[in-house]
Amino acid sequence: MISLSINFFKRHGILLPLIIRICTLFQGEEFLFNEIIDRKSLTEYFSQLSDVGVLPEGGVTRLAFTPEEEELHKIVGSWLLELGAQVRRDSFGNLIGRFEGFDGSLPAIAIGSHLDSVPAGGNFDGIVGVVAGVAVARAIQMHHIPVRHPLEVIAFVGEESSRFGVATLGSKVMTGRANLSYLLNLRDADGITLKEALTRRGGKIEDLASASRRPSEFRAFLEVHIEQGRVLEEAGTKIGIVTAIAAPTRWLIEIEGRADHSGATPMHMRRDALAAAAELILEVERQGNVESGYQTVATIGKLSVKPGVMNVIPGHVGLGLDVRGIDKESIKRAIATIRSGLEELCRRRVLSFKIHELSEDQPLVLDEQMKGSLESICKEMDVPYILMSSGAGHDAMNMARLTSTGLIFIPCRNGISHNPSEKAEIEDIALGAEVLLNAVMKLDI
């Protein structure tokens, strides 16, 4: 393993990485890059994105298929064009910047993440992975580092489920895992269908199948992401190599009772949908605790009450259920018990219910060879790392069903994410990007 830093390059001339890289390609020896990601350009990239969708009270809102998400894609697309990429949007709106390698017969090494946010979210979730991808492409271009494989930087649309209730939309479509007729009929809180939103943003509804990619098109996919938890920070570790990704089963549950006057209806005559929902919420929490030994969690994160008047007994309640983990059988047990509990309490309270299944993603164990490769890179770079699972879903979980995939975590301050206080340090982002760059170089040998 040959290991040199950018300071060495500066002392001996910019062509040195080119010469050594060519030697490594022909001799099959690995060449490790350190301190080659430009911190100043990273800071500028985040600065350019930070004002899009910013809220007066703090944080940002950049929901899927909105002008705010579109603006971010345009900005990132302009960076990629400046670096010499062929830039395109597929029929679903995913942004793809492609840099050709010098061997036109080889499949692409892809890197990236997403740009959309939750409501009142932060400026790092997803964006770190896209910016790190651009930074890697920039380092390769600026230092004239030859690569055999094409390099693709991808910004997926609609990773967050905040608007339409289904996560990782862009990568689902790219990997051919989407039921398009189902997805296009999803509605947001304002009744706008995904089909309508996609059309407004220039999506090609009649040609969505063309957004699906084949396994033969990719050598691998790599994603850098903030951890969204406190494990790395509390361990004092800078890099997390993800071994498995949890997957959510998501339901929209409707409980139907009867709206009656709160003063004129005796307690024994009530059909209170909200009281039933309260029981269900506690049952969900119980099942999450029961299955916690398998790293399964269960959450009711959304509640709507109608008619929503203080002196009227609630007649209708909608609840958003999210059960996720890395053990399929544990998820199934939790879901089955929650359903039977819902049936029992509605029978006892003389209520009716409906369940709308929004998604049933499968947990994923990531490629062993890729994990081993990332470990060896961290060891050679002398970077502290740990192996860990991801409780949150990411675009990598879909790409992993198409090609060998690696997911790299960096710390976020206090483990806070999906929140205006979300923060990742530039040095940590740069380190994640350097691990990413070296992974690309290892894949390119």
C-alpha positions in Angstrom: 0.0 0.0 0.0 1.4 3.4 -1.1 0.2 6.2 1.2 0.8 9.9 0.4 -1.0 13.1 1.5 -2.0 16.1 -0.6 0.8 18.0 1.1 3.3 15.6 -0.5 1.7 16.3 -3.8 2.0 20.0 -3.3 5.7 19.7 -2.5 6.5 17.5 -5.5 4.2 18.8 -8.2 0.6 18.1 -9.2 1.4 15.4 -11.8 2.8 13.0 -9.1 -0.6 11.5 -8.2 -1.2 10.9 -12.0 2.1 9.1 -12.3 1.7 7.0 -9.2 -1.9 6.2 -10.1 -0.9 4.9 -13.5 1.7 2.7 -11.9 -0.8 1.3 -9.5 -3.2 0.5 -12.3 -0.6 -1.4 -14.3 1.0 -3.2 -11.3 -2.2 -3.9 -9.4 -0.8 -2.2 -6.3 -3.1 0.0 -4.1 -2.4 3.7 -3.7 -3.9 5.5 -0.7 -5.0 9.1 -0.8 -5.0 11.2 2.4 -5.9 14.9 2.8 -6.9 15.3 -0.8 -10.5 16.5 -0.2 -10.6 20.3 -0.3 -12.2 21.6 2.9 -12.7 25.1 1.5 -14.8 23.8 -1.4 -16.8 21.6 0.9 -17.7 24.6 3.1 -18.7 26.6 0.0 -20.9 23.8 -1.3 -22.9 23.7 2.0 -23.1 27.5 2.0 -24.7 27.5 -1.5 -27.3 25.0 -0.4 -28.1 26.3 3.0 -30.6 29.1 2.0 -32.9 26.8 0.0 -36.1 26.2 1.8 -34.8 27.9 4.9 -37.5 28.7 7.6 -37.6 31.9 9.7 -37.7 29.9 12.9 -34.7 27.7 11.8 -34.2 24.6 9.8 -35.2 23.8 6.3 -38.2 22.3 4.5 -37.4 20.7 1.1 -40.1 18.1 0.4 -40.0 15.6 -2.4 -41.0 17.1 -5.8 -41.3 20.7 -4.6 -39.5 23.8 -6.0 -37.1 23.6 -3.1 -35.9 20.1 -3.9 -35.8 21.1 -7.6 -33.6 24.1 -6.8 -31.1 21.9 -4.9 -30.9 19.6 -7.9 -30.2 22.5 -10.2 -27.4 23.8 -8.0 -25.7 20.4 -7.7 -26.2 19.8 -11.4 -24.3 23.1 -12.1 -21.4 21.9 -9.9 -21.2 18.7 -11.8 -21.3 20.5 -15.2 -18.4 22.7 -14.1 -16.4 19.6 -13.3 -17.0 18.2 -16.8 -19.7 15.7 -16.1 -22.4 14.7 -18.5 -25.5 15.7 -16.5 -29.0 14.4 -16.9 -32.3 13.9 -15.1 -33.9 10.5 -15.6 -37.6 10.3 -16.2 -38.4 10.2 -12.5 -36.2 13.2 -11.7 -33.0 11.5 -10.3 -30.0 13.7 -11.0 -27.0 11.8 -12.6 -23.6 13.3 -13.3 -21.4 10.9 -15.2 -17.6 11.2 -15.7 -16.3 8.7 -18.3 -13.4 6.5 -17.4 -10.7 5.6 -19.9 -12.0 2.1 -20.4 -15.4 2.5 -22.1 -16.3 -1.1 -21.7 -16.5 -1.0 -17.9 -19.6 -0.5 -15.6 -19.9 2.6 -13.5 -18.9 3.2 -9.9 -21.8 5.2 -8.4 -21.8 7.4 -5.3 -24.5 9.7 -3.9 -27.5 10.1 -1.7 -30.5 12.5 -1.6 -31.3 16.2 -1.3 -34.9 16.4 0.0 -35.6 16.9 3.7 -38.3 16.3 6.3 -40.4 19.4 7.3 -38.2 21.7 9.5 -35.2 19.4 9.0 -31.5 20.1 8.8 -28.9 20.8 6.2 -26.9 17.6 6.4 -29.2 14.5 6.2 -28.7 13.2 2.6 -26.9 16.3 1.5 -23.6 15.1 3.1 -23.6 12.1 0.7 -24.3 14.1 -2.4 -21.7 16.8 -1.5 -19.2 14.1 -0.6 -19.8 12.5 -4.0 -19.2 15.9 -5.7 -16.0 16.4 -3.6 -14.7 13.0 -4.7 -15.3 13.8 -8.3 -13.7 17.2 -7.8 -10.6 15.7 -6.3 -10.3 13.2 -9.2 -10.6 16.0 -11.7 -8.5 18.7 -10.0 -5.6 16.3 -9.4 -5.8 14.5 -12.8 -6.3 11.1 -11.2 -7.0 8.6 -14.0 -9.9 6.1 -13.4 -10.8 3.1 -15.6 -14.5 2.9 -14.7 -17.0 5.7 -15.3 -17.9 7.5 -12.1 -21.6 8.5 -11.5 -22.6 11.0 -8.8 -26.3 10.5 -8.1 -28.8 12.7 -6.2 -32.0 10.6 -5.7 -35.4 12.3 -5.5 -37.9 11.7 -2.7 -35.8 9.8 -0.2 -37.9 11.0 2.8 -41.4 9.7 3.3 -42.6 13.0 4.7 -44.7 14.0 1.7 -46.2 10.8 0.3 -45.7 8.3 3.1 -43.2 6.1 1.1 -39.5 6.5 1.5 -36.6 6.1 -1.0 -38.8 6.8 -4.1 -36.0 7.7 -6.5 -33.8 4.7 -5.7 -36.8 2.4 -5.7 -37.6 3.5 -9.3 -34.0 3.3 -10.4 -33.6 -0.2 -9.1 -36.9 -1.5 -10.6 -38.3 -2.1 -7.1 -41.3 0.3 -7.5 -44.9 -0.5 -8.2 -45.3 2.5 -10.4 -49.1 2.4 -10.6 -49.3 2.3 -6.8 -46.7 5.1 -6.3 -48.2 7.5 -8.8 -51.6 7.4 -7.0 -50.1 8.3 -3.5 -51.4 11.6 -2.2 -49.9 14.2 0.1 -51.7 16.0 2.9 -53.1 18.5 0.3 -54.5 15.7 -1.9 -51.9 16.2 -4.6 -51.0 12.8 -6.2 -47.4 11.8 -6.8 -48.3 11.7 -10.5 -49.4 15.4 -10.4 -46.3 16.5 -8.4 -44.0 14.6 -10.7 -45.6 16.1 -13.8 -45.2 19.6 -12.4 -41.5 19.0 -11.9 -41.0 17.8 -15.5 -41.1 14.0 -14.9 -41.9 11.9 -17.9 -44.8 9.8 -16.8 -45.1 8.0 -20.1 -41.4 6.8 -19.9 -40.9 6.0 -16.2 -39.6 2.5 -17.1 -36.5 4.1 -18.7 -35.4 5.2 -15.2 -34.8 1.6 -14.2 -31.2 0.5 -14.4 -29.6 -2.9 -15.0 -27.1 -4.6 -12.6 -24.6 -4.8 -15.5 -24.5 -0.9 -15.5 -22.8 -0.7 -12.1 -19.5 -1.9 -10.6 -20.7 -0.8 -7.1 -22.6 1.9 -5.2 -21.3 3.9 -2.2 -23.1 6.3 0.1 -21.9 8.5 2.9 -24.5 9.6 5.4 -24.7 11.2 8.9 -25.3 8.5 11.4 -28.6 10.1 12.8 -27.7 8.7 16.2 -25.2 9.0 19.0 -23.2 5.7 18.7 -20.2 7.2 16.8 -20.1 10.3 19.0 -20.2 8.4 22.3 -17.6 5.9 21.1 -15.3 8.7 20.0 -15.1 7.2 16.6 -15.1 9.0 13.2 -16.4 6.3 10.8 -19.1 3.8 10.9 -19.1 0.9 8.4 -22.7 -0.3 8.1 -23.2 -4.0 8.1 -27.0 -4.1 7.8 -29.8 -1.7 7.2 -33.1 -1.8 9.0 -36.3 -1.6 6.9 -39.7 -0.2 7.8 -43.2 -1.6 7.5 -45.5 1.4 7.4 -49.2 1.5 7.9 -51.8 4.2 7.8 -54.5 3.1 10.3 -58.0 4.6 10.4 -60.2 4.0 13.4 -63.8 4.9 12.9 -66.1 5.6 15.9 -68.9 8.1 16.3 -68.7 11.9 16.8 -71.1 12.9 19.6 -71.6 15.8 21.9 -69.2 15.5 24.8 -71.7 16.8 27.4 -74.8 14.9 26.2 -73.3 11.5 25.7 -72.8 9.3 28.8 -69.5 7.5 29.1 -71.0 4.0 28.6 -72.6 5.1 25.3 -69.4 6.5 23.7 -67.6 5.2 20.6 -64.5 7.3 21.1 -62.0 6.7 18.3 -59.2 8.7 20.1 -59.5 6.7 23.3 -59.0 3.6 21.2 -56.1 5.2 19.4 -54.5 5.9 22.8 -54.7 2.2 23.7 -53.2 1.3 20.3 -50.3 3.7 20.8 -49.4 2.1 24.1 -49.6 -1.3 22.5 -47.2 -0.3 19.8 -44.8 0.9 22.4 -45.1 -2.4 24.3 -44.4 -4.4 21.2 -41.4 -2.3 20.4 -40.0 -3.0 23.9 -40.8 -6.7 23.6 -38.8 -7.0 20.3 -36.1 -4.5 21.3 -33.6 -7.4 21.9 -33.7 -7.9 18.1 -33.1 -4.2 17.4 -36.7 -3.8 16.3 -38.5 -0.5 17.1 -42.1 0.5 16.8 -43.5 4.0 16.6 -46.7 5.9 16.0 -45.4 9.2 14.6 -48.5 10.7 13.1 -52.0 11.3 14.5 -55.0 13.1 13.0 -58.3 13.6 14.9 -61.7 14.5 13.5 -63.7 16.6 13.9 -61.0 18.0 16.2 -63.3 20.1 18.4 -63.0 20.3 22.2 -66.7 19.6 22.9 -67.1 16.7 20.4 -66.1 13.1 21.0 -63.6 12.2 18.3 -65.3 10.1 15.6 -62.3 9.4 13.4 -58.6 9.0 14.0 -55.8 8.4 11.5 -52.5 7.0 12.8 -49.1 6.5 11.1 -47.3 3.3 12.2 -43.6 2.6 11.6 -42.2 -0.7 12.6 -38.6 -1.3 11.6 -35.5 -3.5 12.3 -32.9 -5.8 10.8 -34.7 -9.1 11.8 -37.6 -10.0 9.5 -39.2 -12.4 11.9 -39.1 -9.9 14.8 -40.8 -7.3 12.6 -43.5 -9.8 11.6 -44.1 -10.7 15.2 -44.5 -7.1 16.2 -46.8 -6.3 13.3 -49.0 -9.4 13.9 -49.4 -8.6 17.6 -50.2 -4.9 16.9 -52.9 -6.0 14.4 -54.5 -8.5 16.8 -54.4 -5.8 19.5 -56.2 -3.4 17.2 -58.8 -6.0 16.3 -59.5 -6.7 20.0 -59.8 -3.1 21.2 -62.1 -2.2 18.3 -64.3 -5.2 19.0 -64.4 -4.3 22.7 -65.2 -0.6 22.0 -67.6 -1.3 19.0 -65.5 0.5 16.5 -64.3 -0.3 13.0 -60.9 0.1 11.5 -59.0 0.1 8.2 -55.3 -0.6 7.5 -53.6 0.9 4.5 -50.2 -0.7 4.0 -47.8 2.0 2.7 -44.6 0.0 2.5 -43.1 -3.3 3.5 -39.4 -3.0 2.8 -37.1 -5.9 3.6 -34.1 -5.5 6.0 -30.7 -5.9 4.3 -27.3 -7.3 5.1 -24.7 -5.5 3.1 -22.0 -7.1 0.9 -19.3 -8.8 3.0 -16.5 -8.1 0.5 -17.4 -4.4 0.4 -17.4 -4.2 4.2 -14.0 -5.8 4.3 -12.7 -3.4 1.7 -13.9 -0.4 3.7 -12.4 -1.8 6.9 -9.0 -2.2 5.2 -9.1 1.4 4.0 -9.8 2.7 7.4 -7.0 0.6 8.9 -4.5 1.8 6.2 -5.7 5.5 6.8 -5.4 5.0 10.6 -9.0 6.2 11.0 -10.9 4.9 14.0 -14.0 3.0 12.9 -16.7 0.6 14.1 -19.0 -1.9 12.4 -22.6 -1.0 13.1 -26.2 -1.5 11.8 -28.4 1.3 10.5 -31.7 1.8 12.1 -32.7 4.3 9.4 -33.4 3.3 5.8 -31.3 4.8 3.0 -31.1 4.8 -0.8 -28.2 2.3 -0.3 -30.7 -0.4 0.8 -32.3 -0.3 -2.7 -29.1 0.0 -4.6 -27.7 -3.0 -2.7 -30.3 -5.2 -4.4 -28.8 -4.1 -7.8 -25.1 -4.0 -7.1 -22.4 -4.4 -4.4 -23.0 -1.5 -2.0 -21.2 0.2 0.9 -22.7 2.6 3.4 -20.4 4.9 5.4 -21.5 6.8 8.5 -20.0 10.0 9.9 -21.0 11.5 13.3 -23.6 14.2 13.7 -23.6 16.4 16.8 -25.4 14.9 19.7 -26.9 12.4 17.4 -29.6 14.9 16.3 -31.2 14.5 12.9 -34.4 15.5 11.2 -34.2 18.7 13.3 -33.0 22.3 12.8 -30.1 21.5 15.2 -28.7 18.8 12.9 -25.0 19.4 12.4 -22.0 17.6 11.0 -18.5 19.0 11.1 -16.6 19.8 7.9 -13.6 17.8 9.0 -15.8 14.7 9.6 -17.5 15.2 6.2 -14.0 15.5 4.5 -12.8 12.4 6.3 -15.9 10.4 5.1 -15.3 11.7 1.6 -11.6 10.6 1.7 -12.7 7.1 2.8 -15.2 7.2 -0.1 -12.5 8.3 -2.6 -10.2 5.5 -1.5 -13.0 3.0 -1.8 -13.6 4.3 -5.4 -9.9 3.8 -6.2 -9.9 0.3 -4.7 -12.9 -0.6 -6.8 -11.2 0.8 -9.9 -8.1 -1.4 -9.8 
